Amino acid sequence: MKTPMRHGVAVFLVITMCTSLLFVYNASYNNASRDRSDVDSGQKEPAKTNAKPQKPQISTLQGYSSIIDQKTLKMHCNSCALVTSSGHLTDGGRGDEIDRTECVIRMNDAPTAGYRRDVGQRTSLRVVAHSSMQRVLRSRQELLNASQDTVFIFWGPGNYMRRDGKGLVYNNLRLMNQVLPRLKVYIISRQKMLQFDELFKRETGKDRKISNSWLSTGWFTMSIALELCGRINVYGMVPPEFCREPAHVSVPYHYYEPSGPDECTMYISHERGRRGSHHRFITEKRVFANWARTFDIHFYQPEWTPAPVGGNRTAPPAPSGAPGGATAATGNT
């Protein structure tokens, strides 16, 4: 009786020991497999870190306030394509090149529909003169309704932009922004406009008012671009002496008005004007050429580089400090 019982106990112990050894073996194998798997996966995927992704640089541009909430404009671009409205852009085929730039800057009511091959279609910033507001509204389907991501900066005389209910342009912009609340509409402050005047005087030695001049939208746009952009590629701007060359090419003042006035005729008549609303287009281009000797500015269509200036010269003011604006004079573009 005792012998079979001993055999049974012995068999039970043997089975138990075998089962335990098998369990231990399997556990060790699984752990080793997991360790190898972890090593393999560690070789295929980079180790996770707690480092936060770097945010894009955003600059606060003083002097440009939102129509809706008066907040200051915050925007920065490493590279910009500043597209003029010149007839030199026609048949250039630079549209894709322009659209590939990080930010595209346009002026007034210059269209892109129908001109995409030469001027592109993207618009990051549009600088608009008070005198062009009605034309922008007439083209609202293209320039406003389809431009929800575009920043608009409007400039104008202080009496037109006042916020006390008597500013005609400001009131219209408020109404426009209420109808299209997603539009990013900003205006240039009076103080900033005075800075633009002072910048013109400092760069040219001429007082804008005394010389009976009105700053152009091109002046505002280039000055704003200096604050906004790292590199500026300007399309369609001729060098200062271009129109004085006997064999210069004749092109329309606006690429979208092929039957409009000749560009050089417009430039020279304004430069010589002493009465009425005249811009100093050629004088402004001399300033832009000087800036291009210091800042990262490049000109295309036509392609040109400012000639070096001998001797010491005073560098133009840094973008963050000086560009400001014209004052309460009526002006065109």
C-alpha positions in Angstrom: 0.0 0.0 0.0 2.8 2.3 0.9 4.9 1.5 -2.2 2.3 2.6 -4.7 1.7 5.8 -2.7 5.4 6.6 -2.7 5.5 6.0 -6.5 2.6 8.4 -6.9 4.2 11.1 -4.8 7.4 10.7 -6.7 5.7 11.0 -10.1 3.8 14.1 -8.9 7.0 15.7 -7.8 8.8 15.0 -11.0 5.9 16.4 -13.0 5.8 19.5 -10.9 9.5 20.1 -11.2 9.4 19.7 -15.0 6.4 22.1 -15.2 8.3 24.7 -13.1 11.4 24.4 -15.2 9.4 24.8 -18.4 7.7 27.9 -17.0 11.0 29.4 -16.0 12.5 28.7 -19.4 9.6 30.2 -21.3 9.6 33.3 -19.1 13.4 33.8 -19.7 12.9 33.3 -23.4 10.1 35.8 -23.6 12.0 38.4 -21.6 15.1 38.0 -23.8 12.9 38.3 -26.9 11.3 41.5 -25.6 14.8 42.9 -24.8 16.0 42.1 -28.4 12.8 43.6 -29.8 13.4 46.8 -27.7 16.9 47.0 -29.0 15.8 46.5 -32.6 13.1 49.1 -32.3 15.5 51.5 -30.7 17.7 51.2 -33.7 14.8 51.9 -36.1 13.2 54.8 -34.3 14.9 57.9 -32.7 14.5 58.1 -28.9 11.7 60.3 -27.9 12.6 63.6 -26.2 10.7 66.3 -24.4 12.1 69.0 -26.6 9.3 71.2 -28.0 9.3 71.9 -31.8 10.7 75.3 -32.7 8.0 77.9 -33.4 8.3 80.1 -36.5 9.7 83.5 -35.9 7.0 86.2 -35.6 7.8 89.9 -35.4 5.6 92.5 -33.8 5.4 95.4 -36.3 4.6 98.6 -34.4 2.4 101.2 -36.0 0.0 98.8 -37.8 -3.2 98.2 -35.9 -6.2 96.0 -36.7 -9.5 97.7 -37.7 -11.5 95.3 -35.5 -9.6 95.1 -32.2 -6.7 97.6 -32.6 -4.2 94.8 -32.1 -0.7 95.2 -33.4 0.3 93.3 -36.6 2.5 90.3 -35.9 4.1 88.8 -38.9 7.5 87.8 -40.2 8.8 86.3 -43.5 12.3 84.9 -44.1 11.9 85.8 -47.8 9.5 88.0 -49.7 8.5 88.6 -53.3 7.6 92.2 -53.7 5.5 92.4 -56.9 5.1 95.8 -58.5 2.4 96.7 -60.9 4.8 97.6 -63.7 4.4 96.6 -67.3 7.9 95.1 -67.2 6.2 92.0 -65.6 4.3 91.2 -68.8 5.6 88.1 -70.6 8.2 87.4 -68.0 6.8 84.1 -66.9 8.0 84.4 -63.3 4.6 83.6 -61.7 5.6 80.1 -60.4 8.9 81.5 -59.0 7.0 84.3 -57.2 4.5 81.9 -55.8 7.2 79.7 -54.4 8.5 82.5 -52.2 7.4 82.4 -48.5 5.5 85.7 -48.6 4.2 87.6 -51.6 3.5 91.3 -51.4 1.3 93.2 -53.8 0.0 96.8 -54.1 -3.4 98.4 -54.4 -5.8 96.7 -56.7 -3.2 94.9 -58.8 -5.0 91.6 -60.0 -3.7 88.1 -60.4 -6.6 86.5 -62.2 -5.6 86.3 -65.9 -2.0 87.2 -65.1 -0.9 84.2 -63.1 1.9 83.1 -65.5 3.6 86.5 -65.1 2.8 87.6 -61.5 1.7 84.5 -59.7 -1.5 84.1 -57.7 -0.6 84.0 -54.0 -0.8 87.2 -51.9 0.4 87.3 -48.3 0.3 91.1 -47.9 -1.4 93.8 -49.9 -0.5 97.4 -49.2 -3.4 99.7 -50.3 -3.6 103.5 -50.7 -6.7 105.3 -49.5 -7.3 106.4 -53.1 -7.4 102.8 -54.3 -10.0 101.6 -51.7 -12.9 102.0 -54.1 -11.1 100.1 -56.8 -10.4 97.3 -54.3 -14.1 97.2 -53.4 -15.1 97.0 -57.0 -12.8 94.0 -57.4 -14.0 92.5 -54.1 -14.7 89.0 -55.5 -11.1 88.5 -56.3 -9.3 90.8 -53.9 -11.5 90.4 -50.8 -13.8 87.4 -51.0 -11.0 85.1 -52.1 -8.3 86.6 -49.9 -9.2 85.4 -46.4 -5.5 84.6 -45.6 -4.2 87.9 -47.0 -3.1 90.8 -44.6 -4.3 94.2 -45.9 -2.5 97.4 -44.8 -4.3 100.6 -45.7 -2.6 104.0 -45.6 -4.0 107.4 -45.9 -4.2 111.0 -44.6 -5.0 111.4 -40.9 -8.4 113.0 -41.5 -9.5 110.1 -43.6 -8.3 107.5 -41.1 -9.5 109.0 -37.8 -11.5 106.7 -35.5 -14.0 109.2 -34.1 -16.6 108.6 -36.7 -15.4 111.3 -39.1 -12.8 109.3 -40.9 -14.3 108.4 -44.3 -11.8 105.7 -45.2 -11.7 104.3 -41.7 -15.5 104.0 -41.5 -15.6 102.2 -44.9 -12.9 99.8 -43.7 -14.8 99.1 -40.5 -18.0 98.3 -42.5 -16.0 96.1 -45.0 -14.5 94.2 -42.1 -17.9 93.7 -40.5 -19.3 92.2 -43.7 -16.2 90.1 -44.1 -15.0 89.4 -40.5 -12.3 87.0 -41.5 -10.4 89.7 -43.4 -7.1 90.8 -41.7 -7.4 94.6 -42.2 -4.8 97.0 -40.6 -4.2 100.7 -40.9 -1.0 102.7 -40.4 -1.1 104.9 -37.4 -0.6 108.7 -37.6 2.6 108.4 -35.7 3.9 105.8 -38.1 2.9 108.0 -41.0 5.0 110.8 -39.6 7.9 108.4 -39.3 7.6 107.6 -43.0 7.9 111.4 -43.7 10.9 111.7 -41.5 12.5 108.7 -43.2 12.0 110.3 -46.6 13.6 113.5 -45.4 16.6 111.7 -43.8 17.2 109.7 -47.0 16.8 112.4 -49.6 17.5 115.6 -47.7 14.1 116.9 -48.9 11.1 117.8 -46.8 8.1 116.1 -48.4 5.8 119.0 -47.7 8.1 121.8 -48.6 9.0 120.0 -51.9 5.3 119.4 -52.5 5.7 115.7 -52.7 3.4 112.7 -51.8 4.9 109.4 -51.0 3.9 106.6 -53.2 2.4 103.2 -52.2 5.8 101.8 -53.5 7.5 103.8 -50.8 5.3 102.4 -48.1 5.5 98.9 -49.4 9.3 98.8 -49.6 9.6 100.3 -46.1 7.2 97.8 -44.7 9.0 95.0 -46.4 12.2 96.0 -44.7 10.5 95.5 -41.3 8.8 92.3 -42.4 11.2 90.4 -44.5 14.7 88.9 -44.3 15.3 88.8 -48.0 13.3 90.9 -50.5 13.1 90.0 -54.2 11.6 93.0 -56.1 9.9 92.2 -59.4 9.3 94.9 -62.0 11.2 97.9 -60.6 13.6 99.7 -62.9 16.8 101.3 -61.7 16.8 105.1 -61.0 18.4 106.2 -64.3 16.5 103.8 -66.5 14.0 106.3 -67.9 16.9 108.7 -68.8 18.5 106.2 -71.1 17.8 107.0 -74.8 17.1 103.4 -75.7 14.9 102.4 -72.7 12.1 100.0 -73.3 8.6 101.5 -73.2 6.1 99.7 -71.1 2.7 100.6 -69.6 2.6 102.0 -66.1 0.4 99.0 -65.0 0.7 95.5 -66.4 -3.1 95.1 -66.2 -3.7 98.3 -68.2 -1.9 97.7 -71.4 -3.4 100.8 -73.1 -2.6 103.0 -70.1 0.1 105.6 -69.8 3.7 104.9 -70.4 5.7 104.1 -67.3 8.6 106.4 -67.9 6.4 109.3 -69.1 4.6 108.9 -65.7 7.8 108.8 -63.7 9.4 111.8 -65.4 6.3 114.0 -65.3 5.8 113.3 -61.6 9.5 113.9 -60.8 9.4 117.3 -62.5 6.0 118.3 -61.1 5.9 121.1 -58.6 2.2 121.6 -58.2 -0.6 119.2 -57.4 -0.3 115.6 -56.2 3.1 114.5 -57.4 5.1 111.5 -56.4 8.9 111.4 -56.6 9.2 108.0 -58.2 12.7 108.4 -59.4 13.9 109.9 -56.1 12.4 107.0 -54.2 14.1 104.5 -56.5 17.5 106.1 -55.7 16.7 105.5 -52.0 15.8 101.9 -52.7 19.0 101.4 -54.6 20.9 102.7 -51.6 19.1 100.4 -49.3 20.0 97.5 -51.5 23.6 98.2 -50.9 23.1 97.4 -47.2 20.0 95.2 -46.9 19.2 91.9 -48.7 17.3 93.4 -51.6 17.4 92.1 -55.2 15.8 93.4 -58.3 14.4 91.3 -61.2 12.5 92.2 -64.4 14.7 94.1 -65.2 17.5 92.4 -63.3 20.0 95.0 -61.9 22.3 95.6 -59.0 23.1 99.0 -57.6 26.6 100.2 -58.5 28.9 100.4 -55.5 29.4 103.8 -53.9 33.0 105.0 -53.3 34.0 106.4 -49.9 32.1 106.3 -46.7 28.4 106.6 -46.6 25.8 106.5 -43.9 23.9 103.2 -43.9 20.1 103.5 -44.1 18.2 103.1 -40.9 17.5 99.6 -39.5 14.1 98.3 -40.6 12.8 98.0 -37.0 13.6 101.6 -36.1 12.8 104.0 -38.9 10.4 103.1 -41.7 7.3 105.1 -41.0 4.9 107.0 -43.1 3.5 109.9 -45.1 1.3 112.4 -43.3 -2.1 113.8 -43.9 -1.6 114.7 -47.6 -3.8 113.3 -50.3 -1.9 110.9 -52.5 -2.2 108.3 -55.2 -0.3 105.1 -55.7 
